Amino acid sequence: MSEFFPVLLAGVAAGALNAIGGGGTFVALPALVAFGLPPVAANAVSRVALVPGAAVSAWVYRRDLTPVGPTSIRALTTVSVIGGGVGAGLLLALPASSFDAAAPWLLAFATVTLAVGRPLSRALTGALGRPVGMSGRAVLTGQFLLAVYGGYFGGAVGILMLALWSIGLGLDAATGNPMRVAQLAAVYLSATALFLVASDALSAPVLLTAMLLGAVVGGFAGAHLARRLPAGLLRGALLVTAVLTTVLYFLRA
């Protein structure tokens, strides 16, 4: 039980971060690894635990959902569910050493995207004089690839979604945030279904329960507070967390 409350707090933080701007995996995954779970098992447990929090956040945002570019909400969600399942299958099929080797580089990639995604979007928009307009097929293809990444690893996948939509469609981050949360829940849902039947995600019930309860509380509170938190402060906190986690993973590797 000494593990319960620290992991519960990590779940609250992870759920809130996912609801507000993304990056919950940067908190959830290291917390579970710190309490003795192997990286692959920790990844599966965090994915299962964060689903209810993401679903609660999506419910809070349900009236704010708008289509992404020329795609429908149904089509985008379907692609997210399928891609999340494919990514989870890859995590389970590939050797654990593959994830151990890839995790620091995936974290680094997500951190760089978090740091430069918004400035790059503004630069491209200024250079072209208009927002870039991706076709519906391009949006769905990009979403599928991100969903596969989300099912396999998940770190900052919501941030990557906003970066793609912002760069490719000129979609404002505030407008796209409700859809980001909904698609995050879709990616996690299919991954969770596979993890529950084909992984050892249930082998650590205390850690799973603590993370799950915390993520629900954080997801609910974070979605309600999202419009009140200064965007600059949020981005700074996410970036600091991402950088520190990436450095720690490279040192561990």
C-alpha positions in Angstrom: 0.0 0.0 0.0 3.0 2.3 0.3 3.1 2.3 -3.5 -0.6 3.3 -3.8 -0.6 7.0 -3.0 2.5 8.0 -5.0 1.1 6.2 -8.0 -2.3 7.7 -7.4 -0.8 11.2 -7.5 1.1 10.3 -10.7 -2.2 9.2 -12.2 -3.9 12.5 -11.2 -1.1 14.4 -12.9 -1.1 12.1 -16.0 -4.9 12.4 -16.4 -4.8 16.1 -16.0 -2.0 16.6 -18.5 -3.7 14.5 -21.1 -6.9 16.5 -20.7 -5.2 19.9 -20.8 -2.5 19.6 -23.4 -1.0 16.1 -23.6 2.1 14.4 -22.1 0.5 12.2 -19.5 2.6 9.3 -20.5 5.7 11.3 -19.5 4.5 11.0 -15.9 2.7 7.7 -15.8 5.4 5.5 -17.5 8.4 6.6 -15.4 6.3 6.4 -12.2 5.4 2.7 -12.9 9.0 1.9 -13.9 10.2 3.5 -10.6 8.1 1.1 -8.7 9.6 -2.0 -10.3 7.6 -2.7 -13.4 9.5 -3.6 -16.6 9.1 -1.0 -19.3 6.8 -3.1 -21.5 4.6 -4.0 -18.6 4.6 -0.4 -17.4 3.6 0.8 -20.8 0.7 -1.7 -20.9 -0.4 -0.8 -17.3 -0.3 2.9 -18.0 -2.3 2.6 -21.2 -5.0 0.6 -19.5 -5.1 2.9 -16.5 -5.3 6.1 -18.6 -8.3 5.0 -20.7 -11.0 5.9 -18.1 -9.4 9.3 -17.5 -9.3 10.0 -21.3 -12.9 8.9 -21.6 -14.0 11.2 -18.8 -12.2 14.1 -20.4 -13.7 13.3 -23.8 -17.2 13.3 -22.1 -16.5 16.7 -20.6 -15.5 18.0 -24.1 -18.4 16.2 -25.9 -20.2 19.4 -27.0 -17.0 21.0 -28.3 -16.1 18.3 -30.8 -15.7 19.6 -34.4 -14.5 17.7 -37.5 -10.8 17.9 -38.4 -10.5 19.4 -41.9 -12.5 17.5 -44.6 -12.7 14.3 -42.5 -15.8 13.2 -40.4 -15.6 12.6 -36.7 -16.6 9.0 -37.3 -13.9 8.3 -39.9 -11.2 9.9 -37.8 -12.3 7.9 -34.7 -12.4 4.6 -36.7 -8.9 5.2 -37.9 -7.7 6.0 -34.4 -9.2 2.8 -33.0 -7.7 0.6 -35.7 -4.2 2.2 -35.5 -4.2 2.0 -31.7 -4.8 -1.7 -31.9 -2.1 -2.2 -34.5 0.4 -0.3 -32.3 -0.5 -2.4 -29.3 -0.1 -5.5 -31.3 3.4 -4.4 -32.3 4.4 -3.8 -28.7 3.3 -7.3 -27.7 4.8 -9.0 -30.8 8.2 -7.4 -30.8 10.9 -8.4 -28.2 10.9 -6.4 -25.0 14.5 -5.4 -25.8 13.1 -3.5 -28.9 10.9 -1.3 -26.7 13.8 -0.8 -24.2 16.0 0.4 -27.1 13.3 2.5 -28.8 11.8 4.2 -25.7 14.5 6.9 -25.2 14.4 7.8 -28.9 10.6 7.9 -29.0 10.7 10.2 -25.9 13.3 12.4 -27.6 11.2 12.6 -30.8 8.1 13.6 -28.8 10.0 16.1 -26.8 11.4 17.8 -29.9 7.9 17.9 -31.4 6.6 19.4 -28.2 9.3 22.1 -28.3 9.1 23.1 -32.0 5.6 22.1 -33.2 3.9 25.4 -32.6 6.7 27.7 -33.9 7.0 25.4 -37.0 3.3 25.7 -37.6 3.4 29.5 -37.4 6.5 29.6 -39.7 4.9 27.5 -42.4 1.7 29.4 -42.3 3.6 32.7 -42.6 5.7 31.4 -45.4 2.8 30.2 -47.4 0.5 33.1 -46.6 -2.3 30.7 -45.9 -2.9 27.5 -43.8 -1.8 24.3 -45.4 -4.8 22.3 -46.6 -4.4 18.5 -46.3 -6.8 16.2 -48.2 -9.1 14.0 -46.2 -7.0 11.0 -47.2 -3.8 12.6 -46.0 -5.4 13.5 -42.7 -6.6 9.9 -42.2 -3.2 8.5 -43.2 -1.4 10.7 -40.8 -3.9 9.9 -38.0 -3.4 6.2 -38.6 0.3 6.5 -38.3 0.0 8.5 -35.1 -2.5 6.0 -33.7 0.0 3.2 -34.3 2.6 5.2 -32.5 0.1 5.9 -29.7 -0.8 2.2 -29.4 2.9 1.2 -29.3 4.2 3.9 -27.0 1.8 6.8 -26.6 4.2 9.5 -25.3 2.9 12.9 -26.5 0.7 11.3 -29.1 -1.9 14.0 -28.4 0.6 16.7 -28.9 1.7 15.1 -32.2 -2.0 15.1 -33.3 -2.3 18.8 -32.7 1.0 19.5 -34.5 -0.2 17.5 -37.5 -3.6 19.3 -37.6 -2.1 22.7 -37.0 0.7 22.3 -39.6 -1.4 20.5 -42.2 -4.8 22.3 -41.7 -4.1 25.5 -39.8 -6.3 24.3 -37.1 -6.1 26.3 -33.9 -4.8 24.3 -30.9 -7.7 25.5 -28.7 -10.3 24.5 -31.3 -8.6 21.1 -31.9 -8.1 20.2 -28.2 -11.5 18.6 -27.6 -11.0 16.4 -30.7 -7.5 15.6 -29.6 -8.8 14.3 -26.2 -11.5 12.2 -28.0 -9.0 10.6 -30.4 -6.6 9.9 -27.5 -9.4 8.0 -25.8 -10.1 6.1 -29.1 -6.4 5.1 -29.5 -6.1 4.0 -25.8 -9.4 2.1 -26.0 -8.4 -0.4 -28.7 -4.9 -0.7 -27.2 -6.4 -1.5 -23.8 -8.7 -4.1 -25.1 -5.6 -6.0 -26.5 -3.5 -5.4 -23.4 -6.1 -6.8 -21.1 -6.3 -10.2 -22.9 -2.7 -10.5 -24.2 -0.4 -8.8 -21.8 0.5 -8.9 -18.1 -1.2 -5.6 -17.4 -3.3 -7.2 -14.7 -0.2 -8.5 -12.9 0.2 -5.4 -10.8 -3.4 -4.7 -9.5 -2.4 -2.2 -6.8 -0.4 0.0 -9.2 -3.1 -0.4 -11.9 -5.9 0.6 -9.6 -4.0 3.6 -8.2 -3.1 4.9 -11.6 -6.6 4.4 -12.9 -8.4 6.2 -10.0 -5.9 9.0 -10.2 -6.3 9.4 -14.0 -10.1 9.6 -13.7 -9.9 12.4 -11.1 -7.2 14.2 -13.1 -8.9 13.8 -16.4 -12.2 15.2 -15.1 -10.5 18.1 -13.3 -8.1 18.8 -16.1 -10.8 19.1 -18.7 -12.7 21.6 -16.6 -9.6 23.6 -15.9 -8.2 23.6 -19.4 -9.6 26.9 -20.5 -8.3 28.6 -17.3 -4.7 27.6 -17.3 -2.3 29.9 -19.1 -1.1 28.2 -22.3 2.5 29.4 -21.9 2.7 28.0 -18.3 1.3 24.6 -19.5 3.7 24.3 -22.4 6.6 25.1 -20.2 5.7 22.5 -17.6 5.2 19.9 -20.2 8.5 20.6 -21.9 10.4 20.5 -18.6 8.8 17.2 -17.8 9.5 15.8 -21.2 13.1 16.9 -21.2 13.8 15.5 -17.7 12.1 12.2 -18.6 14.1 11.8 -21.8 17.4 12.5 -20.1 16.6 10.0 -17.4 15.7 7.3 -20.0 18.9 7.8 -21.9 20.9 7.6 -18.7 19.1 4.4 -17.8 19.7 2.9 -21.2 
